[in-house]
Every structure is written in structure tokens, then in C-alpha cells.
């Protein structure tokens, strides 16, 4: 039997608005990311890495290299090894959704792109390719990303989630946050 929630706790829930946790999480080796995403996309109706609320491919080649070098050094925090997606079909009842089918990248596009470019040989940490590092302790098969899939079915909820972890940080410009807030207002009007 579920525990009773007091009026005070209900007020706190309304004030704090805790974020939903992912419906599914898994660890995936760097050298299997692209294949894993392709399979998930095929199974669940598509894969959109750059939905309209994403800021696009923003990191320069130097920033991508810096990220990979810091991963190899072991100084990237666990949050830096997280890629978040949404898929309305991971929810118990996806029939009432205003979101497209398939997976949409919610967080981690820059990290994913840096890894993909490293695996293609376009990013060379310490002047080395992924192929050169493959059979060492610094090879791409030794590193993992955590994949988290949420099951939001309403665009409003997804955009509020996105803003909750991006609006307070410095990497996003005020214009980017304003753009996604405008998308949220559009979604609220449409629902």
C-alpha cells in the first residue's frame, strides 16, 4: 500500500517538481554506441539526435579533442558519461502522445559527437587515433557511456525536463534557453 503524502509534502512536491527518472538505463561501450543507437532506433521507430530543442553541434574540433583527452585522463565526472534520450513508447501508455515516435536525444549530443568523431579518426587525443589506442588501456572499448531513456509522452513535460537541467548552466546562451522556452510555450498552447 502506498504511503500517504501529507499536505506539506504535497506542497513541497509542487514547489520542487522532482524530475522523472529514466525508464531504462544501460552501459554501452564507446565503440558500440553508433550500432546500439541504430538498433534502438530501428526497434522503436527512429532516432533523432538533433531535435528542435537541441542546440545543434556546438563543440569545435578542439573542444571535442579536449573532452576525449580528459576522458582518457580519467577526470570527466560520471555525468560526463551520460547520454539521455526520450522515447514515448517506453511509457506504459504511449497512445496519448504529442511527440514523434522513436528516440530523441535530450542531453549529450556534444559528448556523443566527440566520441563519434574520435572513432572515425577525426579527433586525435594526444595526436593519436582510436585505432592506434585500440589495444591499450586507453582504447575505445575500455570506455562506456550510460544510456538513459525517459518515457515522456507530452512535449510540455519533455521541454520542462530539458530546461530544468540546462537553464541554470553557463554552456547554453540566453538566446538558446529563450528559444526552447518559446518552444515550450508553443507546446503548452497546443496541448
Phi, psi and omega per residue, in radians:
X1 nan 2.266 -3.137
X2 -1.123 2.556 3.124
X3 -1.238 2.480 3.096
X4 -1.242 2.399 3.119
X5 -1.770 2.184 -3.140
X6 -1.221 2.855 3.086
X7 -1.034 -0.709 3.138
X8 -1.092 -0.787 3.134
X9 -1.146 -0.640 3.085
X10 -1.111 -0.669 3.068
X11 -1.116 -0.713 3.106
X12 -1.111 -0.734 3.117
X13 -1.060 -0.737 3.119
X14 -1.141 -0.651 -3.136
X15 -1.287 -0.854 -3.040
X16 -1.354 -0.598 -3.107
X17 0.883 1.165 -3.112
X18 -1.003 2.462 -3.140
X19 -1.296 2.558 3.054
X20 -1.189 2.517 3.070
X21 -1.526 2.853 -3.121
X22 -1.151 2.584 3.076
X23 -1.376 -0.420 -3.047
X24 -2.635 2.431 3.010
X25 -2.390 2.591 3.086
X26 -2.708 2.710 3.024
X27 -1.715 2.421 -3.101
X28 -2.370 2.280 3.097
X29 -1.104 2.557 3.136
X30 -0.952 -0.749 -3.059
X31 -1.316 0.012 3.094
X32 -2.068 0.035 -3.069
X33 -1.013 -0.933 -3.057
X34 -1.045 -0.777 3.124
X35 -1.116 -0.738 3.137
X36 -1.113 -0.756 3.124
X37 -1.143 -0.692 3.111
X38 -1.077 -0.730 3.127
X39 -1.161 -0.770 3.104
X40 -1.086 -0.743 3.112
X41 -1.069 -0.733 3.120
X42 -1.138 -0.677 -3.112
X43 -1.280 -0.525 -2.987
X44 -2.077 0.267 2.986
X45 1.724 0.326 3.057
X46 2.169 2.958 3.140
X47 -2.446 2.117 3.116
X48 -2.052 1.844 -3.114
X49 -1.398 -0.433 -3.042
X50 -2.254 1.149 3.101
X51 -1.135 2.948 -2.997
X52 -1.062 -0.390 3.137
X53 -1.522 -0.190 3.087
X54 -1.279 2.702 3.131
X55 -1.497 0.033 3.124
X56 1.467 -2.971 -3.127
X57 -1.447 1.753 -2.960
X58 -1.808 -0.483 -3.084
X59 -1.318 2.397 3.040
X60 -1.315 2.948 3.087
X61 -1.030 -0.668 3.108
X62 -1.116 -0.718 3.107
X63 -1.153 -0.671 3.086
X64 -1.090 -0.778 3.133
X65 -1.095 -0.748 3.131
X66 -1.049 -0.747 3.111
X67 -1.072 -0.863 -3.117
X68 -1.097 -0.753 3.117
X69 -1.033 -0.731 3.135
X70 -1.238 -0.527 3.007
X71 -1.111 -0.812 -3.140
X72 -1.094 -0.604 3.104
X73 -1.266 -0.371 -3.126
X74 1.520 0.377 -3.099
X75 -1.825 -0.022 3.113
X76 -1.399 2.222 -3.136
X77 -1.181 2.882 -3.097
X78 -1.007 -0.539 3.111
X79 -1.115 -0.426 3.097
X80 -1.305 -0.173 3.118
X81 -1.896 0.523 -3.118
X82 -2.084 2.300 3.018
X83 -2.107 2.160 -3.101
X84 -1.902 2.390 3.123
X85 -2.247 2.852 2.957
X86 -2.170 2.500 3.047
X87 -2.563 1.908 -3.083
X88 -1.023 -0.400 -3.133
X89 -1.389 -0.019 3.016
X90 -1.501 -0.091 3.093
X91 -1.498 2.819 -3.121
X92 -1.132 -0.602 -3.119
X93 -2.372 1.543 -3.125
X94 -1.425 0.078 -3.068
X95 -1.171 -0.473 -3.131
X96 -1.762 1.132 -3.109
X97 -2.149 2.567 3.008
X98 -1.956 0.318 3.117
X99 -1.850 2.657 3.117
X100 -1.201 2.773 3.080
X101 -1.199 2.860 3.070
X102 1.607 -3.036 -3.120
X103 -1.693 2.435 3.024
X104 -2.122 2.340 3.084
X105 -1.238 2.153 -3.132
X106 -1.768 -0.632 -3.118
X107 -2.699 2.364 3.053
X108 1.996 0.140 -3.122
X109 -1.014 -0.736 -3.121
X110 -1.126 -0.760 3.131
X111 -1.130 -0.793 3.123
X112 -1.051 -0.801 -3.119
X113 -1.086 -0.705 3.105
X114 -1.067 -0.764 3.134
X115 -1.149 -0.779 -3.140
X116 -1.057 -0.747 3.126
X117 -1.182 -0.614 3.058
X118 -1.103 -0.807 -3.124
X119 -1.139 -0.522 3.108
X120 -1.384 -0.177 -3.122
X121 1.600 0.106 -3.127
X122 -1.502 -0.353 3.061
X123 -2.011 2.196 -3.042
X124 -2.155 1.582 3.099
X125 -1.135 2.327 -3.134
X126 0.952 0.489 3.116
X127 1.323 0.227 -3.076
X128 -2.041 2.547 3.088
X129 -1.560 2.873 3.075
X130 -1.051 -0.653 -3.141
X131 -1.124 -0.696 3.118
X132 -1.156 -0.547 -3.105
X133 -1.599 -0.060 -2.953
X134 -0.949 -0.705 -3.055
X135 -1.798 0.524 3.100
X136 -2.129 3.080 3.061
X137 -1.190 -0.099 -3.129
X138 -1.905 0.196 -3.113
X139 -1.313 2.733 -3.072
X140 -1.114 -0.348 3.104
X141 -1.342 -0.163 -3.137
X142 -1.596 -0.143 -3.071
X143 -1.995 2.514 -3.072
X144 -2.216 2.589 2.959
X145 -1.956 2.503 3.015
X146 -1.551 2.220 3.098
X147 -1.783 2.171 3.109
X148 -2.100 2.247 -3.138
X149 -2.064 2.104 3.093
X150 -1.602 2.865 -3.113
X151 -2.117 0.678 3.107
X152 -1.083 2.418 3.092
X153 -1.948 -0.247 3.141
X154 -1.956 2.316 3.123
X155 -1.009 -0.665 3.124
X156 -0.995 -0.838 -3.122
X157 -1.131 -0.714 3.129
X158 -1.106 -0.793 -3.138
X159 -1.186 -0.643 3.067
X160 -1.109 -0.699 3.085
X161 -1.073 -0.819 3.136
X162 -1.022 -0.825 -3.129
X163 -1.159 -0.582 -3.105
X164 -1.050 -0.635 -3.137
X165 -1.821 0.030 3.097
X166 -2.022 -0.427 -3.015
X167 -1.220 -0.492 -3.076
X168 -1.566 -0.179 -3.098
X169 -1.523 2.894 -3.141
X170 -1.547 -0.342 -3.085
X171 -1.125 -0.493 -3.136
X172 -1.576 2.339 3.124
X173 -1.285 2.761 3.068
X174 -1.023 -0.587 3.118
X175 -1.129 -0.693 3.120
X176 -1.139 -0.773 3.138
X177 -1.140 -0.714 3.108
X178 -1.098 -0.666 3.126
X179 -1.098 -0.770 3.141
X180 -1.258 -0.588 3.059
X181 -1.094 -0.669 3.085
X182 -1.137 -0.684 3.060
X183 -1.081 -0.688 3.109
X184 -1.095 -0.778 3.127
X185 -1.087 -0.692 3.064
X186 -1.058 -0.775 -3.114
X187 -1.142 -0.660 3.117
X188 -1.126 -0.718 3.129
X189 -1.149 -0.597 -3.104
X190 -1.357 -0.353 -3.082
X191 -1.617 nan nan
